[in-house]
Amino acid sequence: MKALILVGGFGTRLRPLTLSVPKPLVDFANKPMILHQIEALKAVGVKEVILAINYRPEVMLNFFKDFEEKLGVKITCSQEMEPMGTAGPLALARDKLVDGSGEPFFVLNSDVVSEYPFAELIAFHKSHGGEATIMVTKVDEPSKYGVVVMEEETGRVERFVEKPKIFVGNKINAGIYLLNPCVLDRIELKPTSIEKEIFPKIASDQGLYAMVLPGFWMDIGQPRDYITGLRLYLDSLRKNSPSKLSKGTHVLGNVLVHESAIIGDGCLIGPDVAIGPGCVIEPGVRLSRCSIMKGVKIKKHACISNSIIGWHSTVGQWARIDNMTILGEDVHVGDEVYTNGGVVLPHKEIKSNILKPEIVM
């Protein structure tokens, strides 16, 4: 089987992290976002992954050289010279996707995290015999999304309703698809939306089915959702692989710590924290609802919550970082500095307080 991952553009919503690496390579729970997807695809027998990309393909391919051998998955790029929407990239990669076997292929949005129940998706797709299967997830406020209206018993999709004013359902497109090769015959080589142009046509021909995604789902393409996604991911680890989470008197709730990280005495870590490789957390530090990326040093008695600390940054003694602060790569926050929602670009030194959310260039 093959899979196409829609990597897309510049990752502006996750700046300043995406100023250092393309968005799919930003760490999430201590490994690049896209690696979570590729590992799950490999587990159900996918042998080739195609990355549909229009930004820095050489960075992606260099990164994946090591992983191709480790994972035993062939990884290639299909590069767009202009943005092609969410369906155009499938037409562009047609020669890579179609091999004459007739096997369906996966299509994924690279921002989506879930438990990736791909084996169940394959079984459901084969059982209904339609052209395409989309995964849907239930949401509390469907009026903010495009809602998928489907037959509950069979899963056949009847129609899509964009941001409904009255309640028509609570299931939305989760950005995970399994498509038969014949779907490519419906897509022209031009900028096209798979959600707004292709899927409604397949649904009107009664060939589109939806499977409700079990477990959690989150689009982590912006900081607040990234932190929420981390909480949901760690909750899922607690249920499915609790041995991967940290234990100890210094741990509160779900915490993921890389084996090479060093944590000092008297710290309180958690809930919902990921600490990456090579990090040094000095004594007396308090961390909650945050992601601490590779090579970060947090000095004594600092307090960090609801924030993302980029690679190789330093946070000074008694500093306080809060309210969705994002430090880019190699940012150095001074002792006793307070940042309230600052977004700090890479290679900066912060010596004075950031009292209200602002971008530090």
Secondary structure, DSSP 4 states (H G I P E B T S, - for coil): -EEEEEEES--GGGTTGGGTS-GGGSEETTEEHHHHHHHHHHHTT--EEEEEESS-HHHHHHHHHHHHHHHT-EEEEEE-SS--BTTHHHHHTHHHH--SS---EEEEETTEEE---HHHHHHHHHHH--SEEEEEEE-S-GGGSEEEEE-TTT-BEEEEEES-SS---SEEEEEEEEE-GGGGGG--SSSB-IIIIIHHHHHHTT-EEEEEPPS-EEE-SSHHHHHHHHHHHHHHHHHH-GGGS--STTB-S-EEE-TT-EE-TT-EE-SSEEE-TT-EE-TT-EEEEEEE-TT-EE-TT-EEEEEEE-TT-EE-TT-EEESS-EE-TT-EEPTT-EEES-EE-SS-EE-S-B-S--EE-
